[in-house]
Amino acid sequence: MRPDLQVIANLITPRARVLDLGCGEGELLAYLAERKGVVGRGIELDETNMLTCVRRGLSVRQGNLEEGLADYPPASFDYVVLSQTLPFLDKPMFILDEMVRVGVHAIISFPNWGYWRCRLELLINGRIPQAPNLPQSWWQAPRWQALTITDFARLARRKHYRITRQVYLTNGRVSPIHKAKNLMATTAVLQLESEAAPETDKSEGEDEEIG
């Protein structure tokens, strides 16, 4: 699987209820069903991807994330996943609020434009750099909005999300970054909860402060 999807899969407990937003061809859901026995659901806008999921025996419906998750009551799922989709959303705060409403845990992954090579390219060439792992240029569809790990950390504080688990990748490999995450990581994988959620134990080395 894509490296960030493997990290996400490792964060999800066996036999959990999982909702994958923008699930693509269902790679993560299929892996979780086979390896961890999860009860998985997916939402995907692209009809071709959705049909691929159905052929794989996955429970996926076609839908636009921007319309929200009104069909699901609070805490319907143990985990709600949004992988590499955050930069393409027109209403990211709305989607994040919906994720922490319908899921006990929300897991997101996103490319980090704060990575040192991105900063260097902007400094030297004066051009918006390509994000790690995103091939399209700024004018191509789907259009993206650049963000960094520090940007998300500030949003999390503003929205009162509690970051309970963090994993950082550099060029596709999990990196034991303890400081300067915003400078050294190409991809962030974060698990969120609302501040109203009960406290949970953290794995060794995990903390809430990022950026």
VEXMAR-76130 format. One record per residue (C-alpha): residue in three letters; residue number from 1; x negated, y, z. Coordinates in nm, 4 decimals, padded with zeros to 6 digits, always signed. Last residue first. Layout:
# residues N
<node res="ALA" n="NUM" x="X" y="Y" z="Z"/>
...
***
This chain:
# residues 211
<node res="GLY" n="211" x="-00.4562" y="+02.1982" z="+01.4260"/>
<node res="ILE" n="210" x="-00.3207" y="+01.9511" z="+01.6740"/>
<node res="GLU" n="209" x="-00.2354" y="+01.9491" z="+02.0431"/>
<node res="GLU" n="208" x="-00.0065" y="+01.6636" z="+02.1414"/>
<node res="ASP" n="207" x="-00.2600" y="+01.4011" z="+02.2397"/>
<node res="GLU" n="206" x="-00.3596" y="+01.0491" z="+02.1487"/>
<node res="GLY" n="205" x="-00.6958" y="+00.9016" z="+02.2516"/>
<node res="GLU" n="204" x="-00.5507" y="+00.5942" z="+02.4168"/>
<node res="SER" n="203" x="-00.1981" y="+00.5223" z="+02.3036"/>
<node res="LYS" n="202" x="+00.0742" y="+00.7362" z="+02.4463"/>
<node res="ASP" n="201" x="+00.3523" y="+00.6229" z="+02.6777"/>
<node res="THR" n="200" x="+00.6907" y="+00.7728" z="+02.6148"/>
<node res="GLU" n="199" x="+00.8674" y="+01.0661" z="+02.7767"/>
<node res="PRO" n="198" x="+01.2410" y="+01.0745" z="+02.7198"/>
<node res="ALA" n="197" x="+01.3746" y="+01.2777" z="+02.4253"/>
<node res="ALA" n="196" x="+01.4849" y="+01.6346" z="+02.4956"/>
<node res="GLU" n="195" x="+01.1587" y="+01.7639" z="+02.3526"/>
<node res="SER" n="194" x="+01.2645" y="+01.6192" z="+02.0182"/>
<node res="GLU" n="193" x="+01.0421" y="+01.3433" z="+01.8926"/>
<node res="LEU" n="192" x="+00.7657" y="+01.3355" z="+01.6375"/>
<node res="GLN" n="191" x="+00.5155" y="+01.0852" z="+01.4968"/>
<node res="LEU" n="190" x="+00.2423" y="+01.2354" z="+01.2807"/>
<node res="VAL" n="189" x="+00.0433" y="+01.1106" z="+00.9804"/>
<node res="ALA" n="188" x="-00.1976" y="+01.3737" z="+00.8462"/>
<node res="THR" n="187" x="-00.3884" y="+01.3591" z="+00.5179"/>
<node res="THR" n="186" x="-00.7149" y="+01.5151" z="+00.3931"/>
<node res="ALA" n="185" x="-00.8664" y="+01.5517" z="+00.7394"/>
<node res="MET" n="184" x="-01.1881" y="+01.7445" z="+00.8176"/>
<node res="LEU" n="183" x="-01.0937" y="+02.1106" z="+00.8539"/>
<node res="ASN" n="182" x="-00.7468" y="+02.0853" z="+01.0076"/>
<node res="LYS" n="181" x="-00.8679" y="+01.8035" z="+01.2299"/>
<node res="ALA" n="180" x="-01.1459" y="+02.0221" z="+01.3697"/>
<node res="LYS" n="179" x="-01.1796" y="+01.8014" z="+01.6791"/>
<node res="HIS" n="178" x="-01.1079" y="+01.4370" z="+01.7630"/>
<node res="ILE" n="177" x="-01.1331" y="+01.2898" z="+01.4144"/>
<node res="PRO" n="176" x="-01.1591" y="+00.9092" z="+01.4166"/>
<node res="SER" n="175" x="-01.0860" y="+00.8869" z="+01.0416"/>
<node res="VAL" n="174" x="-00.8454" y="+00.6432" z="+00.8811"/>
<node res="ARG" n="173" x="-00.9558" y="+00.6086" z="+00.5211"/>
<node res="GLY" n="172" x="-00.7802" y="+00.7380" z="+00.2096"/>
<node res="ASN" n="171" x="-01.0055" y="+01.0359" z="+00.1409"/>
<node res="THR" n="170" x="-01.0039" y="+01.1413" z="+00.5055"/>
<node res="LEU" n="169" x="-00.7119" y="+01.0122" z="+00.7067"/>
<node res="TYR" n="168" x="-00.5687" y="+01.1354" z="+01.0342"/>
<node res="VAL" n="167" x="-00.3423" y="+00.9539" z="+01.2798"/>
<node res="GLN" n="166" x="-00.1337" y="+01.1271" z="+01.5441"/>
<node res="ARG" n="165" x="+00.1228" y="+01.0008" z="+01.7941"/>
<node res="THR" n="164" x="+00.3604" y="+01.1758" z="+02.0347"/>
<node res="ILE" n="163" x="+00.4059" y="+01.5133" z="+01.8686"/>
<node res="ARG" n="162" x="+00.6905" y="+01.6758" z="+02.0646"/>
<node res="TYR" n="161" x="+00.9126" y="+01.8914" z="+01.8473"/>
<node res="HIS" n="160" x="+01.0234" y="+02.2152" z="+02.0074"/>
<node res="LYS" n="159" x="+01.1079" y="+02.3916" z="+01.6789"/>
<node res="ARG" n="158" x="+00.8532" y="+02.6697" z="+01.7276"/>
<node res="ARG" n="157" x="+00.5933" y="+02.4332" z="+01.8679"/>
<node res="ALA" n="156" x="+00.6392" y="+02.1929" z="+01.5756"/>
<node res="LEU" n="155" x="+00.6222" y="+02.4805" z="+01.3261"/>
<node res="ARG" n="154" x="+00.2904" y="+02.5933" z="+01.4752"/>
<node res="ALA" n="153" x="+00.1507" y="+02.2408" z="+01.4499"/>
<node res="PHE" n="152" x="+00.2757" y="+02.2189" z="+01.0912"/>
<node res="ASP" n="151" x="+00.0829" y="+02.5271" z="+00.9849"/>
<node res="THR" n="150" x="-00.2259" y="+02.4000" z="+01.1701"/>
<node res="ILE" n="149" x="-00.2118" y="+02.0721" z="+00.9770"/>
<node res="THR" n="148" x="-00.1988" y="+02.2715" z="+00.6552"/>
<node res="LEU" n="147" x="+00.0708" y="+02.3668" z="+00.4078"/>
<node res="ALA" n="146" x="+00.0941" y="+02.4269" z="+00.0328"/>
<node res="GLN" n="145" x="+00.4424" y="+02.4463" z="-00.1149"/>
<node res="TRP" n="144" x="+00.5040" y="+02.2028" z="-00.3982"/>
<node res="ARG" n="143" x="+00.6835" y="+02.2063" z="-00.7321"/>
<node res="PRO" n="142" x="+00.8072" y="+01.8733" z="-00.8619"/>
<node res="ALA" n="141" x="+00.7494" y="+01.9534" z="-01.1375"/>
<node res="GLN" n="140" x="+00.4406" y="+02.1266" z="-01.2707"/>
<node res="TRP" n="139" x="+00.3386" y="+02.4882" z="-01.2114"/>
<node res="TRP" n="138" x="+00.1268" y="+02.4186" z="-00.9010"/>
<node res="SER" n="137" x="-00.0712" y="+02.1414" z="-01.0659"/>
<node res="GLN" n="136" x="+00.0279" y="+01.7764" z="-01.0286"/>
<node res="PRO" n="135" x="-00.2025" y="+01.5091" z="-00.8904"/>
<node res="LEU" n="134" x="-00.1242" y="+01.5199" z="-00.5177"/>
<node res="ASN" n="133" x="-00.3617" y="+01.2919" z="-00.3247"/>
<node res="PRO" n="132" x="-00.5679" y="+01.5743" z="-00.1709"/>
<node res="ALA" n="131" x="-00.4050" y="+01.9067" z="-00.2536"/>
<node res="GLN" n="130" x="-00.5148" y="+02.0775" z="-00.5713"/>
<node res="PRO" n="129" x="-00.6687" y="+02.4118" z="-00.4931"/>
<node res="ILE" n="128" x="-00.5049" y="+02.7534" z="-00.5286"/>
<node res="ARG" n="127" x="-00.7606" y="+02.9515" z="-00.7282"/>
<node res="GLY" n="126" x="-01.0207" y="+03.2114" z="-00.6247"/>
<node res="ASN" n="125" x="-01.2993" y="+02.9935" z="-00.7634"/>
<node res="ILE" n="124" x="-01.5503" y="+03.0086" z="-00.4779"/>
<node res="LEU" n="123" x="-01.3294" y="+03.0756" z="-00.1759"/>
<node res="LEU" n="122" x="-01.0278" y="+02.8784" z="-00.2985"/>
<node res="GLU" n="121" x="-01.2495" y="+02.5825" z="-00.3885"/>
<node res="LEU" n="120" x="-01.4249" y="+02.6008" z="-00.0521"/>
<node res="ARG" n="119" x="-01.0980" y="+02.6009" z="+00.1413"/>
<node res="CYS" n="118" x="-00.9725" y="+02.2991" z="-00.0504"/>
<node res="ARG" n="117" x="-01.3036" y="+02.1208" z="+00.0111"/>
<node res="TRP" n="116" x="-01.2783" y="+02.1963" z="+00.3827"/>
<node res="TYR" n="115" x="-00.9343" y="+02.0384" z="+00.4247"/>
<node res="GLY" n="114" x="-00.6749" y="+02.3019" z="+00.5214"/>
<node res="TRP" n="113" x="-00.4590" y="+02.1976" z="+00.2259"/>
<node res="ASN" n="112" x="-00.3627" y="+01.8882" z="+00.4241"/>
<node res="PRO" n="111" x="-00.1536" y="+01.6269" z="+00.2467"/>
<node res="PHE" n="110" x="+00.1591" y="+01.5102" z="+00.4315"/>
<node res="SER" n="109" x="+00.2803" y="+01.2180" z="+00.6396"/>
<node res="ILE" n="108" x="+00.5888" y="+01.2151" z="+00.8574"/>
<node res="ILE" n="107" x="+00.7230" y="+00.9854" z="+01.1279"/>
<node res="ALA" n="106" x="+01.0403" y="+01.0689" z="+01.3212"/>
<node res="HIS" n="105" x="+01.1179" y="+00.8785" z="+01.6420"/>
<node res="VAL" n="104" x="+01.4532" y="+00.8190" z="+01.8113"/>
<node res="GLY" n="103" x="+01.6067" y="+00.8872" z="+01.4722"/>
<node res="VAL" n="102" x="+01.9326" y="+01.0528" z="+01.3677"/>
<node res="ARG" n="101" x="+01.8654" y="+01.3889" z="+01.5316"/>
<node res="VAL" n="100" x="+01.4868" y="+01.3921" z="+01.4964"/>
<node res="MET" n="99" x="+01.5233" y="+01.3369" z="+01.1222"/>
<node res="GLU" n="98" x="+01.8039" y="+01.5906" z="+01.0835"/>
<node res="ASP" n="97" x="+01.5923" y="+01.8616" z="+01.2465"/>
<node res="LEU" n="96" x="+01.3044" y="+01.7697" z="+01.0153"/>
<node res="ILE" n="95" x="+01.5332" y="+01.7977" z="+00.7124"/>
<node res="PHE" n="94" x="+01.6596" y="+02.1419" z="+00.8179"/>
<node res="MET" n="93" x="+01.3069" y="+02.2631" z="+00.8914"/>
<node res="PRO" n="92" x="+01.1884" y="+02.1490" z="+00.5464"/>
<node res="LYS" n="91" x="+01.4595" y="+02.3262" z="+00.3475"/>
<node res="ASP" n="90" x="+01.3235" y="+02.3577" z="-00.0084"/>
<node res="LEU" n="89" x="+01.1370" y="+02.0293" z="+00.0257"/>
<node res="PHE" n="88" x="+00.8400" y="+01.9460" z="-00.1978"/>
<node res="PRO" n="87" x="+00.5622" y="+01.9929" z="+00.0619"/>
<node res="LEU" n="86" x="+00.7435" y="+01.7532" z="+00.3039"/>
<node res="THR" n="85" x="+00.7543" y="+01.4576" z="+00.0620"/>
<node res="GLN" n="84" x="+00.4257" y="+01.2765" z="+00.1320"/>
<node res="SER" n="83" x="+00.6036" y="+01.0244" z="+00.3568"/>
<node res="LEU" n="82" x="+00.9262" y="+01.1037" z="+00.5424"/>
<node res="VAL" n="81" x="+01.0171" y="+00.8217" z="+00.7809"/>
<node res="VAL" n="80" x="+01.3036" y="+00.7930" z="+01.0320"/>
<node res="TYR" n="79" x="+01.2336" y="+00.5494" z="+01.3146"/>
<node res="ASP" n="78" x="+01.4501" y="+00.3855" z="+01.5817"/>
<node res="PHE" n="77" x="+01.7614" y="+00.4545" z="+01.3797"/>
<node res="SER" n="76" x="+02.1193" y="+00.5664" z="+01.4445"/>
<node res="ALA" n="75" x="+01.9964" y="+00.7962" z="+01.7229"/>
<node res="PRO" n="74" x="+02.2572" y="+01.0636" z="+01.6443"/>
<node res="PRO" n="73" x="+02.5308" y="+00.9685" z="+01.3952"/>
<node res="TYR" n="72" x="+02.4489" y="+00.9052" z="+01.0271"/>
<node res="ASP" n="71" x="+02.6674" y="+01.0235" z="+00.7384"/>
<node res="ALA" n="70" x="+02.5583" y="+01.3836" z="+00.7996"/>
<node res="LEU" n="69" x="+02.2043" y="+01.3045" z="+00.6871"/>
<node res="GLY" n="68" x="+02.1252" y="+01.6239" z="+00.5009"/>
<node res="GLU" n="67" x="+02.2193" y="+01.7647" z="+00.1608"/>
<node res="GLU" n="66" x="+01.8538" y="+01.8571" z="+00.0985"/>
<node res="LEU" n="65" x="+01.7714" y="+01.4865" z="+00.1103"/>
<node res="ASN" n="64" x="+01.9514" y="+01.4299" z="-00.2193"/>
<node res="GLY" n="63" x="+02.1041" y="+01.0860" z="-00.2514"/>
<node res="GLN" n="62" x="+02.0929" y="+00.7456" z="-00.4147"/>
<node res="ARG" n="61" x="+02.1385" y="+00.4600" z="-00.1722"/>
<node res="VAL" n="60" x="+01.8917" y="+00.1942" z="-00.0634"/>
<node res="SER" n="59" x="+01.9447" y="-00.1404" z="+00.1072"/>
<node res="LEU" n="58" x="+01.6568" y="-00.3467" z="-00.0305"/>
<node res="GLY" n="57" x="+01.6862" y="-00.6709" z="-00.2278"/>
<node res="ARG" n="56" x="+01.3887" y="-00.5989" z="-00.4527"/>
<node res="ARG" n="55" x="+01.6292" y="-00.5396" z="-00.7412"/>
<node res="VAL" n="54" x="+01.7983" y="-00.2759" z="-00.5259"/>
<node res="CYS" n="53" x="+01.4668" y="-00.1003" z="-00.4690"/>
<node res="THR" n="52" x="+01.3931" y="-00.0935" z="-00.8414"/>
<node res="LEU" n="51" x="+01.7393" y="+00.0478" z="-00.8987"/>
<node res="MET" n="50" x="+01.6618" y="+00.3299" z="-00.6547"/>
<node res="ASN" n="49" x="+01.3316" y="+00.4056" z="-00.8260"/>
<node res="THR" n="48" x="+01.5054" y="+00.4357" z="-01.1636"/>
<node res="GLU" n="47" x="+01.7813" y="+00.6522" z="-01.0148"/>
<node res="ASP" n="46" x="+01.5422" y="+00.9047" z="-00.8605"/>
<node res="LEU" n="45" x="+01.7004" y="+01.0625" z="-00.5520"/>
<node res="GLU" n="44" x="+01.6066" y="+00.7969" z="-00.2955"/>
<node res="ILE" n="43" x="+01.7509" y="+00.7216" z="+00.0476"/>
<node res="GLY" n="42" x="+01.6435" y="+00.4042" z="+00.2248"/>
<node res="ARG" n="41" x="+01.7602" y="+00.1577" z="+00.4874"/>
<node res="GLY" n="40" x="+01.5588" y="-00.0987" z="+00.6786"/>
<node res="VAL" n="39" x="+01.6398" y="-00.3515" z="+00.9495"/>
<node res="VAL" n="38" x="+01.2857" y="-00.4479" z="+01.0429"/>
<node res="GLY" n="37" x="+01.1506" y="-00.8027" z="+01.0351"/>
<node res="LYS" n="36" x="+00.7920" y="-00.6934" z="+01.0849"/>
<node res="ARG" n="35" x="+00.5960" y="-00.8393" z="+00.7925"/>
<node res="GLU" n="34" x="+00.8622" y="-00.9011" z="+00.5279"/>
<node res="ALA" n="33" x="+01.1081" y="-00.6252" z="+00.6153"/>
<node res="LEU" n="32" x="+00.8291" y="-00.3780" z="+00.6892"/>
<node res="TYR" n="31" x="+00.6538" y="-00.4500" z="+00.3592"/>
<node res="ALA" n="30" x="+00.9752" y="-00.4191" z="+00.1578"/>
<node res="LEU" n="29" x="+01.0615" y="-00.0913" z="+00.3313"/>
<node res="LEU" n="28" x="+00.7160" y="+00.0531" z="+00.2648"/>
<node res="GLU" n="27" x="+00.7102" y="-00.0362" z="-00.1042"/>
<node res="GLY" n="26" x="+01.0668" y="+00.0720" z="-00.1660"/>
<node res="GLU" n="25" x="+01.0265" y="+00.2055" z="-00.5197"/>
<node res="GLY" n="24" x="+01.0385" y="+00.5640" z="-00.3953"/>
<node res="CYS" n="23" x="+01.1563" y="+00.5826" z="-00.0325"/>
<node res="GLY" n="22" x="+01.2505" y="+00.9502" z="-00.0389"/>
<node res="LEU" n="21" x="+01.3694" y="+00.9223" z="+00.3188"/>
<node res="ASP" n="20" x="+01.2954" y="+00.5841" z="+00.4798"/>
<node res="LEU" n="19" x="+01.5402" y="+00.4898" z="+00.7571"/>
<node res="VAL" n="18" x="+01.4152" y="+00.2222" z="+00.9976"/>
<node res="ARG" n="17" x="+01.5857" y="+00.0097" z="+01.2655"/>
<node res="ALA" n="16" x="+01.3130" y="-00.1774" z="+01.4526"/>
<node res="ARG" n="15" x="+01.2598" y="-00.5511" z="+01.4370"/>
<node res="PRO" n="14" x="+00.8828" y="-00.5148" z="+01.4942"/>
<node res="THR" n="13" x="+00.7476" y="-00.1741" z="+01.6050"/>
<node res="ILE" n="12" x="+00.6571" y="+00.0984" z="+01.3582"/>
<node res="LEU" n="11" x="+00.3197" y="+00.2724" z="+01.3967"/>
<node res="ASN" n="10" x="+00.1319" y="+00.0166" z="+01.1830"/>
<node res="ALA" n="9" x="+00.3781" y="+00.0691" z="+00.8978"/>
<node res="ILE" n="8" x="+00.3074" y="+00.4423" z="+00.9075"/>
<node res="VAL" n="7" x="-00.0671" y="+00.3779" z="+00.8803"/>
<node res="GLN" n="6" x="-00.0091" y="+00.1455" z="+00.5853"/>
<node res="LEU" n="5" x="+00.2086" y="+00.4089" z="+00.4227"/>
<node res="ASP" n="4" x="-00.0696" y="+00.6668" z="+00.4645"/>
<node res="PRO" n="3" x="-00.3140" y="+00.4374" z="+00.2848"/>
<node res="ARG" n="2" x="-00.0898" y="+00.3655" z="-00.0162"/>
<node res="MET" n="1" x="+00.0000" y="+00.0000" z="+00.0000"/>
***
